[in-house]
């Protein structure tokens, strides 16, 4: 990627969820995948990229010291990588954790990429595609096209079938300019939302912003259930 992209981007990695569907005693992002905590994988990817000037990890308040100690003692990352990292306490909802992360940015970066740590295998190529799309087009998200037929149903009964060519399965990173996200967060303070955003794209869409698609892939899927650990372990072995 062009040197003109170096340092223009920051990343916010929300790691504040407890992961109830995983059923473990600790947050799923701290569970070991082939001997490494889940969150280490994508965090290392972002910290190691020249395009990324800062990475903010938003974590549960009760686990902040654990994350700090874990990274300090077990990551083995260089001082240069660790200097990019800021750890903050997340909020009660995902979007509030992201907001805390965005507010912790130092001001050097023009754009911010938000990525779920439960998507450990995001590639540098996808991150670079997001950076390029941000500069050339604007706000964007990674998504993959639906391959199954999609049905709308209620009370166990199909109501209609949707054209799957129009259906994209949202992934992360989801990205926008830092100034735009901060402006929209300020608007939310004045005009509270009547829904709970599950991702950044839904906030951008709500306020009428265009959101472009960067194509993702199955390697960038989310780790959600215990069965996913087996699947992701196999993917890691294949890599």
C-alpha angles and dihedrals in degrees: 000000000000119000086235087074094055113122096353094114137063130191131219115198113193109210098160101110122105093212100226093182089062091060096210130138092241132046110282092238088066096049115108121255110189090338097312129094110256094242093055092072102063093029090059090048094055095041090053097054121097091211091064115076098177138015122200118197113200110203139174112279094236092053102044095102090047092055092046093050093042093054094042096049105029113027100076089205122154123261088247091058094044091050088064093057128097122176119205136171114261128225134249091266129041094246090052090053089052091048090053088051094049091049089053093059113118096227099250096105124075096198136037130208117203115206132176112234087216086073095070101168102058107147128231087236092060091047090051091048088054091050091050093048091049092055097040101038115003139243114017147165135208114245139159126221118256113254098184127072108262121223130192109216140171128192090001094304126112114239101179147336121247124217101255091206086076095047122096124179108227119234133161154296094072112182148187140152114292092234092052094051092047090050092051092047088054089051090052088057089056097035107032114211120249090217138045109251113229093192143009093257091063090056092048091047092048091057093046099256120149114245119197126205126240110191115245133186143218092272087067094056121129124260104229114141135041089254089059090066090065092047093047092046088056091048090050091051090050091052 
